[in-house]
């Protein structure tokens, strides 16, 4: 495939990001004596009829969504005594945005699922798990803690309602946030003491404000931000967008560029144009901030790579030459099969904080 076609593929990738940010995908692991295996749920009629009543209800809650509904639900049904890892591994054939465990998930299994998600996110995985009472301190884990969730005459635990929360997050459009999303069916919930402290501790919960029950500020369980990490990792919406941008950008390059084009400076420049168009399309669809994005060859990374090669070869003359080159000169150097890109952009946040002054005269 030539580079002009790659540019077209990156434009399509940008459209995929925008569409999926607005209508995400939910994956569920359920335990049941029947219907074991992997199922794709596009509509209620796709739910396996042999599933237990509670499990059918859990899938239906996840399908409710928010402003939009989840694009699809991938359902991994495992036996009562099957390890939770088996259900997780079965879902590896799919890409999805939010994952929930069984409605009766144990503390041990919740911790195991959290560890599995964190390990996979070090690779290409973009899933984020909504788990009950798991203080993971990780952007890939949403710690849902509400208890006493009342719907009609029934009361639900956080594990039982995690699927509903995942559906809300998946159904939040790119230009919106799940913060204060209303759950019309919920009539009551246990009060969380000191809500502000709970949010700071990376907890997601429900609030009864006397008029309706709604979601708290939509935060991940991330509480410790490293020196090289952005604060945005604390917000579910921003992490979701960042995950998808990275996923589709890398996947498109691997599918349509890797091994298919000579690694010349001119071809690298065409690749940069493709990424500029990729970001421009995301900005037009309000996923990232307009005018605050770009793509360039990473001069620092190129310098480090070439200097190390020359040093390992014992070529001190080449080391000296490389260190004297300007950034622009370095970008034109031959890097063999390696391409060093620096991509940047700012994901748009939604309006969450309002400060209103009312003056009476």
Residue pairs with C-beta under 8 A, 6 or more apart in sequence:
1 9
1 256
1 257
1 260
2 261
3 257
3 261
3 267
3 270
3 271
3 274
4 270
5 256
6 252
6 253
6 256
6 257
6 261
6 270
6 271
6 274
7 270
7 273
7 274
7 277
9 252
9 255
9 256
10 249
10 252
10 274
10 275
10 277
10 278
11 277
11 278
11 281
13 248
13 249
13 251
13 252
13 278
14 248
14 277
14 278
14 279
14 281
14 282
14 285
15 281
15 285
16 244
16 248
17 241
17 244
17 245
17 248
17 282
17 287
18 174
18 281
18 282
18 285
18 287
19 71
20 71
20 97
20 244
21 173
21 174
21 240
21 241
21 244
21 287
22 68
22 172
22 173
22 174
23 68
23 69
23 70
23 71
23 170
23 171
23 173
24 70
24 71
24 96
24 97
24 98
24 169
24 170
24 171
24 240
25 70
25 71
25 72
25 73
25 74
25 94
25 95
25 96
25 97
25 98
25 170
26 62
26 70
26 72
26 73
26 74
26 96
26 97
26 98
26 99
26 100
26 163
26 166
26 167
26 170
27 73
27 74
27 75
27 76
27 91
27 94
27 96
27 98
27 99
27 100
27 127
28 58
28 59
28 62
28 73
28 74
28 75
28 76
28 99
28 100
28 163
28 166
29 76
29 77
29 78
29 84
29 87
29 88
29 91
29 99
29 100
29 101
29 102
29 113
30 51
30 55
30 58
30 59
30 75
30 76
30 77
30 78
30 87
30 102
30 103
31 77
31 78
31 79
31 80
31 82
31 102
31 104
32 51
32 52
32 55
32 77
32 78
32 79
32 80
33 52
33 79
33 80
34 48
34 50
34 51
34 52
34 77
35 48
35 50
35 51
35 77
36 77
36 78
36 79
37 76
37 77
37 90
38 74
38 75
38 76
38 77
38 90
38 91
38 93
39 46
39 47
39 48
39 74
39 75
39 76
39 77
40 46
40 72
40 73
40 74
40 75
41 47
41 59
41 63
41 72
41 73
41 74
41 75
42 72
44 60
44 63
47 56
47 59
47 60
47 75
48 75
48 77
51 59
51 77
54 103
54 160
55 77
55 103
58 103
58 160
58 163
59 73
59 75
59 163
61 161
61 163
61 164
61 167
62 70
62 73
62 100
62 163
62 164
62 166
62 167
63 69
63 70
63 73
63 167
64 164
64 167
64 168
64 171
64 185
65 167
65 168
65 170
65 171
66 167
66 168
66 169
66 171
66 172
66 178
66 181
67 171
67 172
67 173
67 176
68 171
68 172
68 173
69 167
69 171
70 166
70 167
70 170
70 171
71 170
74 91
74 94
74 96
76 87
76 88
76 90
76 91
77 87
78 84
78 86
78 87
78 90
84 101
84 102
84 105
84 109
84 112
84 113
84 116
85 112
85 116
88 99
88 113
88 116
91 99
95 126
95 247
96 126
96 127
97 126
97 127
97 128
97 169
97 170
97 240
97 243
97 244
98 127
98 128
98 129
98 130
98 142
98 166
98 169
98 170
99 113
99 117
99 127
99 128
99 129
99 130
99 166
100 129
100 130
100 131
100 162
100 163
100 165
100 166
101 109
101 110
101 113
101 129
101 131
101 159
101 162
102 109
102 159
103 157
103 159
103 160
103 163
104 159
104 160
105 113
105 131
105 132
105 159
107 133
110 131
110 132
110 133
110 134
110 159
111 134
113 129
113 131
114 129
114 131
114 134
114 136
114 138
114 141
117 125
117 127
117 128
117 129
117 140
117 141
118 136
118 138
118 140
118 141
120 127
121 127
121 138
121 140
124 247
124 250
124 251
126 243
126 244
126 246
126 247
127 140
128 139
128 140
128 141
128 142
128 169
128 220
128 236
128 239
128 240
128 243
129 140
129 141
129 142
130 142
130 144
130 162
130 163
130 165
130 166
130 169
130 204
131 141
131 142
131 143
131 144
131 162
132 144
132 145
132 157
132 158
132 159
132 162
133 143
133 144
133 145
133 158
134 141
134 143
134 221
135 143
135 201
135 202
135 221
136 143
136 221
137 202
137 221
137 222
137 223
137 224
138 220
138 221
138 222
139 220
139 221
139 222
139 233
139 234
139 239
140 220
140 239
141 220
141 221
142 165
142 169
142 204
142 220
142 221
142 236
143 202
143 203
143 204
143 220
143 221
144 158
144 161
144 162
144 165
144 203
144 204
144 205
145 158
145 192
145 198
145 203
145 204
145 205
146 158
146 161
146 189
146 190
146 192
146 205
146 206
147 157
147 158
147 189
147 190
148 155
148 188
148 189
148 190
149 155
149 156
149 157
149 158
149 160
149 161
149 186
149 188
149 189
149 206
150 156
150 186
150 187
150 188
150 189
151 185
151 186
151 187
152 185
152 187
164 183
165 204
165 215
168 178
168 181
168 183
168 215
169 178
169 218
169 236
169 240
172 178
172 181
172 218
172 237
174 241
174 285
174 286
174 287
174 348
175 286
175 348
175 350
176 237
176 350
177 218
177 235
177 237
177 349
177 350
177 351
177 352
178 215
178 218
178 236
178 237
179 215
179 216
179 217
179 218
179 350
179 352
180 214
180 215
180 216
180 352
181 214
181 215
181 218
182 212
182 213
182 214
183 206
183 212
183 213
183 214
183 215
184 212
186 206
186 213
187 213
188 208
188 213
189 206
189 207
189 208
189 213
191 208
192 198
192 203
192 205
192 207
192 216
195 205
195 207
195 216
198 205
198 216
199 216
199 217
199 219
200 223
201 223
202 219
202 220
202 221
202 222
202 223
202 234
203 216
203 219
203 221
204 215
204 216
204 218
204 219
204 236
205 215
205 216
206 213
206 214
206 215
206 216
207 213
207 214
207 215
207 216
217 352
218 235
218 236
218 237
219 234
219 235
219 236
220 233
220 234
220 235
220 236
220 239
222 233
222 234
223 234
225 231
225 233
225 234
232 238
232 239
232 242
232 347
232 349
233 239
235 349
237 349
237 350
238 347
238 349
241 287
241 288
241 347
242 347
245 282
245 287
245 288
245 345
245 347
249 275
249 278
249 343
253 271
257 271
261 267
263 334
263 335
263 336
263 337
263 338
263 339
265 331
265 332
268 297
268 331
268 339
271 339
271 341
272 295
272 296
272 297
272 341
275 295
275 341
275 343
276 293
276 294
276 295
278 295
279 288
279 293
279 294
279 295
279 343
279 345
280 293
282 288
282 293
282 345
283 289
283 290
283 291
283 293
283 345
284 290
286 348
287 347
287 348
288 345
288 346
288 347
288 348
289 345
289 346
289 347
289 348
292 345
292 346
293 344
293 345
293 346
294 343
294 344
294 345
295 341
295 342
295 343
295 344
296 331
296 341
296 342
297 331
297 340
297 341
297 342
298 340
298 341
298 342
299 327
299 328
299 330
299 331
301 340
301 342
302 330
302 331
302 333
302 335
302 340
303 322
303 323
303 325
303 330
305 335
305 338
305 340
306 322
306 330
306 333
306 335
307 319
307 322
307 323
310 316
310 318
310 319
310 322
311 319
322 330
322 333
325 333
